[in-house]
Amino acid sequence: MNANAFPSPREAATFSLLLLTLAIWPPTTQQSDNPATDDLARLSGTWEVISGEEAGQELDPARLDRQRLVFNGRKYKVLVGERVVEEGTCQLDPTRSPRQIDLNIQVGDEAGKSQLGLYRLGPQMLTLSFNRAGDVARPKQFETEADTTQFTLRLKRLP
């Protein structure tokens, strides 16, 4: 055997330290170059409406009962119980503050209209705020005020 084939004690220690560092270093989370794509991935899934307000007043919980939103990529649908009441596509702009969402309604009572809104997305909670479909104004904040058509929904992620 060739004696030069074995590392010196110093080289062996350096190599061992490198392996140890790689073993305990936390993995990096891969982010895409497009924040909207990242938020679409985080938004995907089923969300249950847990509370809301409109024109400065809390919405009646009975009015929100069994309402869910399902996001799958850029597509979304709104369900009441098992009945689909609205479907369409969404576009996100996470570079704005607050973050913006645009819904293009394709199926339902408001088909053919757009709805401009805001969103706040956490791991298990989602807040959406919109004016009525067809309104060209976007809400400026999540809190609603009297004498407006703005409404805000708070949703939790379902497993």
TAVENSUL-V190513 format. One record per backbone hydrogen bond with DSSP energy under -0.5 kcal/mol. CO is the residue of the C=O (numbers start at 1). NH is the residue of the N-H. If there is no record, write none. Layout:
BEGIN
CO_NH / CO_NH
END
This chain:
BEGIN
2_5 / 3_6 / 8_12 / 9_13 / 10_14 / 11_15 / 12_16 / 13_17 / 14_18 / 15_19 / 16_20 / 17_21 / 18_22 / 19_23 / 20_24 / 21_25 / 29_31 / 33_35 / 34_37 / 34_38 / 35_39 / 36_40 / 37_41 / 38_42 / 39_43 / 40_44 / 45_71 / 46_158 / 47_69 / 48_156 / 51_154 / 52_59 / 53_152 / 54_57 / 57_54 / 60_63 / 60_64 / 61_64 / 61_65 / 64_67 / 66_81 / 67_49 / 68_79 / 69_47 / 70_77 / 71_45 / 72_75 / 74_90 / 75_72 / 76_88 / 77_70 / 78_85 / 78_86 / 79_68 / 79_81 / 80_83 / 83_80 / 83_85 / 85_109 / 86_78 / 87_106 / 87_107 / 88_76 / 89_104 / 91_102 / 93_96 / 93_100 / 99_119 / 100_93 / 101_117 / 102_91 / 103_105 / 103_115 / 104_89 / 105_112 / 107_87 / 108_111 / 110_113 / 113_105 / 114_134 / 115_103 / 116_131 / 117_101 / 118_129 / 120_122 / 120_127 / 124_157 / 125_122 / 126_155 / 127_120 / 128_153 / 129_118 / 130_151 / 132_135 / 145_148 / 150_55 / 151_130 / 152_53 / 153_128 / 154_50 / 154_51 / 155_126 / 156_48
END
